[in-house]
């Protein structure tokens, strides 16, 4: 009787071991949940620059490649995975060959932490508003032209009295003059005023990550690259009190070659505009002179 009890006990232990091994095999095969366990990705496709991409250049497909990068040690947070996300976008900072492209390469938030001034150039600031600065939508890497207007008092018409050599200013003449002075200045950075902390309903960023614009009457500092002669012209224009400097936004295509590399844009010759030019060249009609007949005294 004792021998049979031992046999039963041994058979029970054996069956328990077999059952345990079977359950372990089953659980190990299906991940414990009845479905195969998905493998965790350790790399992701990452967009890499195959060449130096200068500031303001529109990105083309041939400038990019895609490589697998380890998420934990190699890949930048926010790096692009698909070249189609950035092809056709202008760069807002210089990109070095081999660098991973990320959102910060294409966004200008209106703050400057470092200004990279090109060799042989000077950086100067121009203050504009939404009227004189294209809605304050000018961004780092853009190209702008500068236009000034001089009011009538900048060119007074005078007469000289031959008797005593006295000078008299002739009133009633319009001496306003407008001229496009500087062309193709590249924007090195922009500064926008900080948004109020409690501002409600602020414009949300657009699809490209750039802040969208609304008519707020805001101002902007545009930091441009100029040569020494242009710096003198710009400063003289800033000293005039006749009105703000106006910046016109240029197409980036005017300043790159067929390979997307920067070139010096051709300057356009302009004549400037005065009231006489508007009458002679654009057909502005002179007002008729009306003679007032006064009653006899």
Number of C-alpha atoms within 10 A of each C-alpha: 5 6 8 9 10 11 11 11 12 12 12 12 12 12 12 12 12 12 12 11 11 12 13 12 11 12 12 12 14 12 12 13 10 10 9 11 11 7 6 6 8 11 15 16 17 24 25 24 20 17 15 14 23 19 22 28 24 19 19 17 13 11 17 21 17 17 13 15 17 15 15 10 9 12 17 16 10 12 17 21 18 14 19 12 11 22 15 13 16 22 24 24 21 15 19 15 14 14 14 25 22 18 15 14 17 21 18 22 17 21 12 14 5 8 10 11 13 11 8 9 14 15 19 17 18 19 18 20 20 17 15 19 24 14 18 25 19 23 23 27 25 25 26 23 16 21 19 22 22 19 17 16 13 14 13 16 16 12 12 11 10 8 6 7 9 10 12 12 12 10 9 8 13 15 16 18 18 15 15 19 16 18 20 24 22 24 24 27 28 24 20 15 11 8 8 8 6 7 7 7 6 13 10 11 12 10 8 13 14 16 17 13 16 12 9 9 10 15 18 22 20 26 23 25 23 23 13 11 8 18 18 12 12 20 13 10 20 16 9 15 11 16 14 20 20 21 27 17 18 17 11 20 16 14 20 17 12 7 9 18 15 18 11 10 16 10 9 7 8 9 9 14 15 18 17 16 14 13 12 11 10 10 10 12 9 10 6 6 6 6 6 6 6 6 5 4 3
